[in-house]
């Protein structure tokens, strides 16, 4: 789930600062009361309502696939998904599933035909 935008937080707090009751602001902007309280607390503590970054490791496979996949597909148009996964693992030492490879290929611009069965 993504956080509310900073712009929404700024507009909500401007309405609260303008004297509009919090309940009315929550209905007007479709924001929850806990979110309004959280934004007020964050502004009080940090001076800003910038959403905190989502914790965890940053994704690495997607960027590597996006970078290497178009050239790999041009060079090897008749490989199966399984063979694409094996080639990617050999090249980058990062294992990806067939589902991940399929989604990455589908997200590329243009149409990339997939071979469904081994040679």
SERO-4910 file (N, C-alpha, C, O; in steps of 0.05 Angstrom, whole numbers):
BEGIN
 pado doro    nc1    nc2    nc3   cac1   cac2   cac3    cc1    cc2    cc3    oc1    oc2    oc3
  Unk    A     17    -24      0      0      0      0     18     25      0     37     26     15
  Unk    A     11     44    -16     27     68    -18     17     89      1     -7     90      7
  Unk    A     34    107     10     25    128     28     10    150     12     13    152    -12
  Unk    A     -6    165     27    -19    188     15      3    207      4     25    207     14
  Unk    A     -4    223    -16     16    242    -27     21    265     -8      5    271      9
  Unk    A     45    276    -11     52    299      5     33    322      0     26    337     19
  Unk    A     25    326    -25      7    347    -32    -20    346    -16    -30    366     -7
  Unk    A    -30    321    -14    -55    318      1    -51    325     30    -68    339     42
  Unk    A    -29    316     42    -23    323     70    -21    353     74    -32    363     94
  Unk    A     -8    367     56     -5    396     58    -33    410     56    -39    428     71
  Unk    A    -50    401     37    -76    413     34    -94    407     58   -109    425     67
  Unk    A    -93    383     69   -108    376     93   -100    393    116   -117    404    131
  Unk    A    -74    396    121    -65    412    143    -70    441    140    -75    456    159
  Unk    A    -71    451    115    -78    479    110   -107    483    118   -114    504    129
  Unk    A   -124    463    112   -153    466    119   -156    465    149   -172    480    161
  Unk    A   -141    447    163   -142    446    192   -132    472    204   -144    482    223
  Unk    A   -110    482    194    -99    507    204   -118    531    199   -118    550    214
  Unk    A   -135    529    178   -154    550    172   -178    549    190   -195    567    188
  Unk    A   -180    530    208   -201    529    227   -224    510    220   -244    509    235
  Unk    A   -222    495    199   -243    476    192   -241    452    211   -218    443    216
  Unk    A   -263    443    222   -262    420    240   -250    395    227   -254    391    203
  Unk    A   -235    380    242   -221    357    231   -240    336    218   -233    325    197
  Unk    A   -263    333    230   -282    313    219   -291    322    191   -294    306    172
  Unk    A   -296    348    188   -304    359    162   -281    357    141   -286    350    118
  Unk    A   -257    362    150   -233    360    133   -230    331    124   -224    325    100
  Unk    A   -234    312    142   -231    284    135   -252    276    114   -245    261     96
  Unk    A   -276    285    116   -297    279     97   -291    292     70   -294    280     49
  Unk    A   -283    317     71   -278    333     46   -255    320     30   -258    318      5
  Unk    A   -233    312     43   -210    302     29   -208    271     28   -189    260     18
  Unk    A   -229    258     39   -229    229     40   -204    218     54   -192    199     44
  Unk    A   -197    230     75   -174    221     91   -184    213    119   -204    223    128
  Unk    A   -170    194    131   -179    185    157   -169    203    179   -150    218    176
  Unk    A   -183    202    202   -175    218    225   -147    211    235   -131    228    241
  Unk    A   -140    185    236   -113    178    244    -91    189    225    -70    197    234
  Unk    A    -97    191    199    -78    203    181    -74    232    187    -52    243    186
  Unk    A    -96    246    192    -94    275    199    -77    278    224    -60    296    225
  Unk    A    -82    262    244    -67    264    269    -37    258    264    -20    271    275
  Unk    A    -32    238    247     -4    230    240     10    253    226     33    259    232
  Unk    A     -4    266    207      8    289    193     14    312    212     35    325    210
  Unk    A     -5    317    230     -1    339    250     24    332    267     41    350    272
  Unk    A     26    307    276     48    299    293     75    301    277     95    311    287
  Unk    A     74    291    252     99    292    236    108    320    230    131    326    231
  Unk    A     88    338    225     95    366    220    106    379    245    125    395    244
  Unk    A     95    372    268    104    383    293    133    373    299    149    389    309
  Unk    A    139    348    293    165    337    299    187    343    279    210    348    286
  Unk    A    179    344    253    199    347    232    196    373    216    215    381    202
  Unk    A    173    385    218    168    410    202    158    404    174    154    423    159
  Unk    A    153    379    167    144    371    140    125    348    142    125    334    163
  Unk    A    110    343    121     92    320    121    100    299    100     84    283     91
  Unk    A    125    300     92    136    281     73    132    252     83    139    246    106
  Unk    A    121    235     66    117    207     75    144    194     80    164    199     67
  Unk    A    144    177    100    169    162    106    173    141     84    154    131     73
  Unk    A    198    134     79    203    114     59    193     87     69    193     81     93
  Unk    A    185     70     50    175     43     57    199     27     65    219     26     50
  Unk    A    198     14     88    222     -1     98    227    -26     81    209    -36     67
  Unk    A    251    -35     82    259    -60     68    280    -54     48    287    -31     42
  Unk    A    290    -76     36    311    -73     16    298    -62    -10    275    -69    -16
  Unk    A    313    -46    -24    303    -37    -50    303    -60    -70    320    -78    -69
  Unk    A    284    -60    -89    283    -82   -108    307    -80   -127    316    -59   -135
  Unk    A    318   -104   -134    342   -104   -151    337   -119   -177    349   -113   -197
  Unk    A    320   -140   -176    316   -156   -200    303   -140   -222    311   -143   -245
  Unk    A    283   -124   -216    269   -109   -236    286    -91   -252    284    -90   -277
  Unk    A    304    -76   -239    322    -58   -253    341    -73   -271    347    -65   -294
  Unk    A    352    -96   -261    370   -112   -276    356   -124   -301    367   -124   -323
  Unk    A    332   -134   -297    317   -145   -319    311   -123   -340    315   -128   -364
  Unk    A    302   -100   -331    295    -79   -350    319    -70   -366    317    -63   -390
  Unk    A    343    -71   -354    367    -62   -368    377    -82   -388    385    -75   -410
  Unk    A    377   -108   -381    389   -128   -398    370   -142   -416    378   -153   -437
  Unk    A    345   -143   -410    326   -160   -424    322   -153   -454    321   -171   -470
  Unk    A    318   -127   -461    313   -122   -490    335   -132   -508    329   -145   -529
  Unk    A    360   -128   -501    382   -138   -518    383   -168   -518    387   -181   -539
  Unk    A    378   -180   -495    378   -209   -493    356   -221   -510    360   -242   -523
  Unk    A    333   -209   -511    311   -219   -527    317   -216   -557    309   -233   -573
  Unk    A    330   -194   -565    337   -191   -593    357   -212   -602    356   -222   -624
  Unk    A    376   -219   -584    396   -238   -591    386   -267   -590    395   -284   -604
  Unk    A    366   -272   -572    356   -299   -568    325   -300   -570    312   -304   -549
  Unk    A    314   -295   -593    285   -293   -594    269   -319   -591    245   -319   -586
  Unk    A    283   -342   -594    269   -367   -594    273   -384   -568    268   -408   -568
  Unk    A    282   -371   -547    284   -385   -521    258   -387   -507    241   -369   -510
  Unk    A    254   -407   -490    231   -409   -473    235   -392   -449    257   -382   -444
  Unk    A    214   -388   -433    216   -372   -408    237   -384   -390    254   -370   -378
  Unk    A    237   -411   -387    256   -424   -370    284   -419   -379    302   -414   -363
  Unk    A    289   -420   -405    315   -415   -416    324   -386   -412    347   -380   -407
  Unk    A    305   -367   -415    311   -339   -409    319   -336   -380    338   -321   -374
  Unk    A    305   -349   -362    312   -348   -333    340   -359   -328    355   -347   -313
  Unk    A    346   -381   -340    373   -393   -336    394   -375   -347    415   -372   -335
  Unk    A    390   -363   -370    410   -345   -382    414   -320   -364    436   -311   -361
  Unk    A    392   -310   -354    394   -286   -336    409   -294   -311    426   -278   -301
  Unk    A    404   -317   -300    419   -326   -276    448   -329   -282    465   -322   -265
  Unk    A    455   -340   -305    484   -344   -312    497   -316   -315    520   -313   -306
  Unk    A    483   -297   -326    495   -271   -331    497   -254   -306    517   -241   -302
  Unk    A    477   -255   -289    476   -236   -266    479   -250   -239    482   -237   -218
  Unk    A    479   -277   -238    480   -292   -213    456   -286   -195    458   -287   -171
  Unk    A    434   -279   -208    409   -273   -194    387   -291   -206    382   -290   -230
  Unk    A    374   -306   -189    353   -325   -198    326   -310   -200    319   -296   -181
  Unk    A    312   -313   -222    285   -302   -224    266   -325   -232    274   -344   -246
  Unk    A    242   -323   -224    222   -343   -232    212   -338   -260    216   -317   -272
  Unk    A    199   -359   -271    187   -355   -297    165   -334   -297    162   -319   -317
  Unk    A    150   -332   -275    130   -312   -273    142   -284   -273    131   -266   -287
  Unk    A    164   -280   -259    177   -254   -259    188   -247   -287    185   -224   -296
  Unk    A    199   -267   -300    210   -262   -327    187   -255   -346    189   -238   -363
  Unk    A    165   -270   -343    142   -265   -361    131   -236   -357    125   -223   -376
  Unk    A    129   -228   -332    119   -200   -326    138   -179   -337    130   -159   -348
  Unk    A    164   -185   -334    184   -165   -343    183   -163   -374    186   -141   -385
  Unk    A    179   -185   -388    178   -185   -417    152   -170   -426    152   -154   -444
  Unk    A    130   -176   -412    105   -163   -419    106   -133   -414     92   -118   -428
  Unk    A    122   -124   -395    123    -95   -389    140    -80   -408    139    -55   -409
  Unk    A    156    -94   -424    173    -80   -444    156    -68   -466    136    -79   -473
  Unk    A    165    -46   -478    151    -34   -500    153    -53   -525    173    -66   -528
  Unk    A    132    -53   -540    132    -70   -564    120    -97   -556    113   -102   -534
  Unk    A    119   -114   -576    108   -141   -571    131   -161   -574    145   -162   -594
  Unk    A    134   -178   -553    155   -198   -553    141   -225   -553    130   -233   -532
  Unk    A    143   -240   -575    131   -267   -575    146   -285   -556    171   -284   -554
  Unk    A    132   -303   -543    145   -323   -525    142   -350   -537    120   -358   -545
  Unk    A    164   -365   -537    162   -392   -546    152   -409   -522    162   -406   -500
  Unk    A    132   -425   -526    119   -439   -505    130   -466   -498    126   -476   -476
  Unk    A    144   -478   -517    154   -505   -512    184   -507   -520    193   -492   -537
  Unk    A    198   -526   -509    226   -530   -516    229   -537   -546    210   -546   -558
  Unk    A    252   -533   -556    257   -538   -585    250   -565   -593    253   -572   -616
***
